[in-house]
Amino acid sequence: MKPRFTAEGRSHSFLRHDSSQTMSHAVSHPDVSIVFTQWNVRDMLRDCLHSVQEKTKGLTYEIIVVDDGSTDGSPEMVRAEFPEVILAVNPINIGVAKSYNKGVALAKGKYVQMLNSDMVLVNNAIKILLDFLESHPDAGACAGKLRNRDMTTQVSFGSFPGLLQAFSQAFGMSHVVPFVRWPQIGIVPEESITAPMEAQYLSGADMLIRREVITTIGFFDERYTSYCEETDFCYRIRHDTRWRLYYVPAAEIVHFGGQSFSKVPEYRLRLMYSGYNKFLTKHHGRIYALATRLLYALQFARRWAVARIRYMFSPGDDGRWTITEAAWHVKYALFPQEGRI
């Protein structure tokens, strides 16, 4: 039976908040360090921590939560309800990249598990990912299948941002030439994919990383704020090390997605395009980055124009929002505003 979620996004079929459930006893060198960063998603963080405790079996682990300047009482909730958790609190919001680096610096595990705070485990996902890395020495990191609250699949891996990817999206090449596998930043995997497969980059929402990888190339580049930090990390794994990245669909996690930024959508897009520009400039140069961003702007300029025409004949809030969002995409693709983030 598929889990059912309430309007707040919680599952009643696999989240049983049983106070008798506790995490593994503290050990000096656990198998896995589970690292969260979170900002103002107290209730979802609570559900996520409970799901980790209930679903994770057959390994030793520690949980590290880095609170990034929350104002909703999240640190107080963690201290009161999860005293076993290692908690670090940023007095102000410093962004995902710096916060994850802070959490990883505290980690003692053989492996580091990144988890977003707006998700719950469906099965013993961390153990499944751990077993894969243990049995595949060529794998530097792996990640599982992310699901929406209705249990449909969501973006779990993808291609790196780049000129060909931007061109294919700007001109709808997947429809024009459907028999070519065009690169996509985010790929929603088919349910029919049941075997592990190699990927260019993995979603940072649930990535399990071999400790040696972090020792070799470091962790997140702190020039990023909250977008593309994991993309850059995956790029460095693939280009600077011998390790590979794998999607492991047997590990399943429900990811509600975008909860921290749900009330600040324009700021989210500013962060996103700032991240794209930093990634493209760092790895390909300024001219390449500009050309790619122009194609992003073209894609959404066309969407803006179509939305404006439709709105003339059928006005409504949905149409107005589509116009506004498309305009933001164009604005921040052309002018990433890196100095203001």
KAWOTA-V862721 format. One record per pair of residues at least 12 apart in sequence whose ideal C-beta (glycine too) atoms are under 8 Angstrom apart, sorted by the first residue. I is the first residue (numbers start at 0). J is the second residue. Records with the same first field share a line. If there is no record, write none. Layout:
I: J ; J
//
This chain:
0: 12
1: 150
2: 121 ; 150 ; 253
4: 148 ; 149 ; 253
7: 42
8: 43 ; 117 ; 148 ; 255
9: 46 ; 119
10: 119 ; 253
13: 50 ; 53 ; 54 ; 119 ; 121
14: 46 ; 49 ; 50 ; 53 ; 119
15: 53
16: 49
17: 53
20: 49 ; 52 ; 53
21: 52 ; 83
22: 51 ; 52 ; 55 ; 60 ; 61 ; 62 ; 83 ; 84
23: 58 ; 59 ; 60 ; 61
24: 59
25: 61 ; 83
26: 59 ; 61
27: 107
28: 107 ; 108 ; 109
29: 58 ; 59 ; 60 ; 61 ; 107 ; 108 ; 109
30: 58 ; 59 ; 60 ; 108 ; 109 ; 110 ; 129
31: 58 ; 59 ; 60 ; 61 ; 108 ; 109 ; 110 ; 111 ; 112 ; 125 ; 129 ; 207
32: 60 ; 61 ; 63 ; 103 ; 105 ; 106 ; 107 ; 108 ; 110 ; 111 ; 112
33: 51 ; 60 ; 61 ; 62 ; 63 ; 112 ; 114 ; 125
34: 63 ; 65 ; 99 ; 102 ; 103 ; 106 ; 111 ; 112 ; 113 ; 114
35: 47 ; 62 ; 63 ; 64 ; 65 ; 102 ; 114 ; 115 ; 116
36: 64 ; 65 ; 66 ; 67 ; 95 ; 98 ; 99 ; 102 ; 116
37: 64 ; 65 ; 66 ; 67 ; 69 ; 73 ; 116 ; 259
38: 66 ; 67 ; 68 ; 69 ; 92 ; 259
39: 69 ; 70 ; 71 ; 73 ; 259
40: 71 ; 73 ; 116 ; 117 ; 258 ; 259
41: 69 ; 71 ; 72 ; 73 ; 76
43: 116 ; 117 ; 118 ; 255 ; 258
44: 64 ; 73 ; 76 ; 77 ; 116 ; 117
45: 76 ; 80
46: 119
47: 114 ; 115 ; 116 ; 117 ; 118 ; 119
48: 62 ; 64 ; 77 ; 81 ; 84
50: 118 ; 119 ; 120
51: 114 ; 120 ; 125
53: 120
54: 120 ; 121 ; 122 ; 123 ; 124 ; 125
55: 120 ; 123 ; 125 ; 126
56: 123 ; 126
57: 123 ; 126
58: 125 ; 126 ; 129
60: 108 ; 112 ; 125
61: 85 ; 106 ; 107 ; 108
62: 81 ; 83 ; 84 ; 85
63: 84 ; 85 ; 86 ; 87 ; 102 ; 105 ; 106
64: 77 ; 81 ; 84 ; 85 ; 86 ; 87 ; 102 ; 116
65: 87 ; 88 ; 89 ; 98 ; 99 ; 101 ; 102
66: 86 ; 87 ; 88 ; 89
67: 89 ; 92 ; 93 ; 94 ; 95 ; 98
68: 89 ; 90 ; 91 ; 92 ; 93
74: 86 ; 88
85: 105
87: 101 ; 102 ; 105
89: 101
94: 223 ; 224 ; 225
95: 219 ; 223 ; 224 ; 225 ; 228
96: 219 ; 220 ; 221 ; 222 ; 223 ; 224 ; 225 ; 228
97: 219 ; 221
99: 113 ; 218 ; 219 ; 228
100: 218 ; 219 ; 221
103: 213 ; 218
108: 210
109: 210
110: 129 ; 132 ; 207 ; 208 ; 209 ; 210
111: 207 ; 208 ; 210 ; 213
112: 125 ; 128 ; 205 ; 206 ; 207 ; 208
113: 203 ; 204 ; 205 ; 206 ; 207 ; 208 ; 229
114: 204 ; 205
115: 203 ; 204 ; 205 ; 254
116: 258
117: 254 ; 255 ; 256 ; 257 ; 258 ; 259
118: 145 ; 204 ; 205 ; 252 ; 253 ; 254 ; 255
119: 252 ; 253
120: 251 ; 252 ; 253
121: 146 ; 251 ; 252 ; 253
122: 249 ; 250 ; 251
124: 143 ; 205 ; 250 ; 251 ; 252
125: 207 ; 250
127: 143 ; 247 ; 249 ; 250
128: 141 ; 142 ; 143 ; 205 ; 207 ; 247 ; 250
129: 207
131: 195 ; 245 ; 247
132: 207 ; 209
135: 195 ; 245
137: 241 ; 242 ; 243
138: 209 ; 242 ; 243 ; 244 ; 245
139: 208 ; 209 ; 211 ; 212 ; 236 ; 240 ; 242 ; 243 ; 244
140: 201 ; 206 ; 207 ; 208 ; 209 ; 212 ; 233 ; 236 ; 242 ; 244 ; 245
141: 195 ; 201 ; 206 ; 207 ; 244 ; 245 ; 246 ; 247
142: 155 ; 156 ; 201 ; 202 ; 204 ; 205 ; 206 ; 207 ; 245 ; 246 ; 247 ; 250
143: 155 ; 205 ; 246 ; 247 ; 248 ; 249 ; 250 ; 251 ; 252
144: 188 ; 246 ; 247 ; 248 ; 249 ; 250 ; 251 ; 252
145: 202 ; 204 ; 205 ; 252 ; 253 ; 254
146: 251 ; 252 ; 253 ; 254
147: 253 ; 254 ; 255 ; 256
148: 253 ; 255
150: 253
152: 187 ; 188 ; 189 ; 190
153: 187 ; 254 ; 256
154: 185 ; 186 ; 187 ; 202
155: 186 ; 187 ; 188 ; 201 ; 202 ; 246
156: 186 ; 188 ; 198 ; 199 ; 200 ; 201 ; 202 ; 244 ; 246
157: 183 ; 184 ; 185 ; 186 ; 198 ; 199 ; 200
158: 182 ; 183 ; 184 ; 186 ; 199 ; 200
159: 182 ; 184 ; 199 ; 200 ; 230 ; 233 ; 234 ; 278
160: 184 ; 227 ; 230 ; 275 ; 278 ; 279 ; 291
161: 182 ; 279 ; 283 ; 291
162: 283 ; 287 ; 290 ; 291 ; 294
163: 181 ; 182
164: 181 ; 182 ; 183 ; 184
165: 291 ; 292 ; 294 ; 295 ; 298
166: 294
167: 181 ; 182 ; 183
168: 183 ; 294 ; 295 ; 298
169: 294 ; 295 ; 297 ; 298 ; 301
188: 246 ; 248
192: 246 ; 248
193: 248 ; 249
194: 248
195: 245 ; 246 ; 247 ; 248 ; 249
196: 245 ; 246
197: 243 ; 244 ; 245 ; 246
198: 244 ; 245 ; 246
199: 233 ; 237 ; 244
200: 229 ; 230 ; 233 ; 234 ; 237 ; 244
201: 229 ; 233 ; 244 ; 245 ; 246
202: 229
203: 228 ; 229 ; 232
204: 252 ; 254
205: 250 ; 252 ; 254
206: 229
209: 242
212: 236 ; 240 ; 242
215: 239 ; 240
216: 232 ; 235 ; 236 ; 239 ; 240
218: 232
219: 231 ; 232
220: 232 ; 281
222: 277 ; 281
223: 274 ; 277 ; 278
224: 270 ; 273 ; 274 ; 340
225: 260 ; 270 ; 274
226: 270 ; 271 ; 273 ; 274 ; 275
227: 271 ; 274 ; 275 ; 277 ; 278
228: 274
230: 274 ; 278
231: 277 ; 278 ; 281 ; 282
234: 278 ; 282
264: 324 ; 327
265: 327
268: 324 ; 327 ; 328 ; 331
269: 331 ; 335 ; 336 ; 339 ; 340
270: 340
271: 331
272: 292 ; 295 ; 328 ; 331 ; 332 ; 335
273: 331 ; 335 ; 336 ; 337 ; 340
275: 291 ; 292 ; 295 ; 332 ; 335
276: 288 ; 292 ; 335 ; 337
277: 337
279: 291 ; 292
292: 332 ; 333 ; 335
293: 332 ; 333
295: 328 ; 332
296: 328 ; 329 ; 332 ; 333
298: 328
299: 325 ; 328 ; 329 ; 332
300: 325 ; 329
302: 321 ; 325 ; 328
303: 322 ; 325 ; 326 ; 329
306: 318 ; 321 ; 322 ; 325
307: 322
310: 322
//
